[in-house]
Amino acid sequence: MTAGTETITLADAERLDREDPLAGFRDRFLPIEDPGVVAYLDGNSLGRPPAATLDRLRELVTREWGTGMIRSWDRGWLELPERLGDRLGAVCLGAGPGQVIVADSTTVCLYKALRAAVALRPGRTELVTDTDNFPTDRYVVAAIARELGLTVRWIESDPRAGVTAEQLAEVVGEDTAVVTLSHVSYRSAYIADMAGINELVHAAGALAVWDLCHSVGAMPVLLDAAGTDFAVGCTYKFLNAGPGAPAFFYARAEHHDRFDQPIAGWIGARDIFAMAPRFEPADGIRRVLSGTPPVLGLVGVEQGVEMLAEAGIERVRAKSTALTRMAIELSERWLAPLGFTVASPRADEVRGGHVTVTHPKAESLARAWIDNGVIIDFRTPDGIRIGLSPLSTGFAELWRAMDRARGVAA
Ligand SMILES: *Cc1c(COP(=O)(O)O)cnc(C)c1O
């Protein structure tokens, strides 16, 4: 991209856009009708709307809901959670069919997955996670520990990196029931060694539950190959499914006929319309469901996953890496002299889809960047996350944002 100490120029960035095989996808998002916006660099928190989602929603509301009415449940709505789960599994999770289902929020899915995993390891008394895991994950772990009288073993993770296999090896043992970690750190974007950690967890006789919120849609995830037991993640970040769109839940096939989740509901029952006196779970992944599937949100998931399928997850990862590398290079050249530090990994292989820079005045600077049209987010205590969505973000867009940001920070 750049030779030696040369700074990347706007012309370089424009050339990268011309050579980008995914450039055409940028026009498939609804335009940002705000001339003040220089760049949207927060797709890792909320992806932008694909234009197709609006068309599909209109069709769903008028035809399927408005005209098909309740008959539409039998014309495909009821199968959506499994059908889209299979698509996610094939397109970006490395999961064979029948192991992924779309439901609830990530928080609720994580609660269900952890309870299911703990129940598969009776007699074991410890849950393992890390101090810098995403708040909802830490809260759910602590709540389950209180509820079931378990102990939480906290790994002290480095906020500029994440949990390593070495750290994990020190805390897992015969008392460990379940280990739960984020695959990509929401703070630093560090990618944890999923397969290596799973191996340690299994050697101790425990189970692994992964949160994929910051990896899904930005990089290939290989759940089956890595030996993951359970995983959850959201669809409204790099998958562009829309605010509050439902999450997904992965359960490895070998656990299917033995796992229970704690929110037994009629939609997860073996025969929904038998109205049976007692709950009997459906076979397979469908037992994860509790209540009525959120059809409007599922439409957003469908558009997001199909657009990703067209782009190809390998190409998405390649562009993601190029964008984050450019963000790091420009941060070092332009922001470091202004007191910023890059707090994401330099090595491509362990860096996910965003770049965090820290600064003692990050909170007020983040506000100033946003006021100047550079939409990023602030993460306490001192981080600004620059999120790069490969399908909707361009190289020149990023360049202009970094240029504006340094002007505001100076
Ligand atoms: C965004 C995110 C969540 C969000 O959970 P919700 O239930 O959708 O609010 C959970 N975990 C991680 C790691 C996240 O990045």
The ligand as an SDF file (V2000), in Angstrom:
LIG
                    3D

 15 15  0  0  0  0  0  0  0  0999 V2000
  -22.8250   -6.1640   20.7910 C   0  0  0  0  0  0  0  0  0  0  0  0
  -22.4810   -7.2740   21.7200 C   0  0  0  0  0  0  0  0  0  0  0  0
  -23.4790   -7.9050   22.4740 C   0  0  0  0  0  0  0  0  0  0  0  0
  -24.8920   -7.4060   22.3960 C   0  0  0  0  0  0  0  0  0  0  0  0
  -25.8170   -8.1810   23.0600 O   0  0  0  0  0  0  0  0  0  0  0  0
  -27.3720   -7.8310   22.8590 P   0  0  0  0  0  0  0  0  0  0  0  0
  -28.0830   -8.8210   23.6550 O   0  0  0  0  0  0  0  0  0  0  0  0
  -27.6540   -7.8550   21.4100 O   0  0  0  0  0  0  0  0  0  0  0  0
  -27.5740   -6.4300   23.3650 O   0  0  0  0  0  0  0  0  0  0  0  0
  -23.0980   -8.9860   23.2550 C   0  0  0  0  0  0  0  0  0  0  0  0
  -21.8140   -9.4090   23.3090 N   0  0  0  0  0  0  0  0  0  0  0  0
  -20.8300   -8.7990   22.6010 C   0  0  0  0  0  0  0  0  0  0  0  0
  -19.4200   -9.2950   22.6620 C   0  0  0  0  0  0  0  0  0  0  0  0
  -21.1310   -7.7060   21.7910 C   0  0  0  0  0  0  0  0  0  0  0  0
  -20.1810   -7.0930   21.0990 O   0  0  0  0  0  0  0  0  0  0  0  0
  1  2  1  0
  2  3  1  0
  2 14  2  0
  3  4  1  0
  3 10  2  0
  4  5  1  0
  5  6  1  0
  6  7  2  0
  6  8  1  0
  6  9  1  0
 10 11  1  0
 11 12  2  0
 12 13  1  0
 12 14  1  0
 14 15  1  0
M  END
$$$$
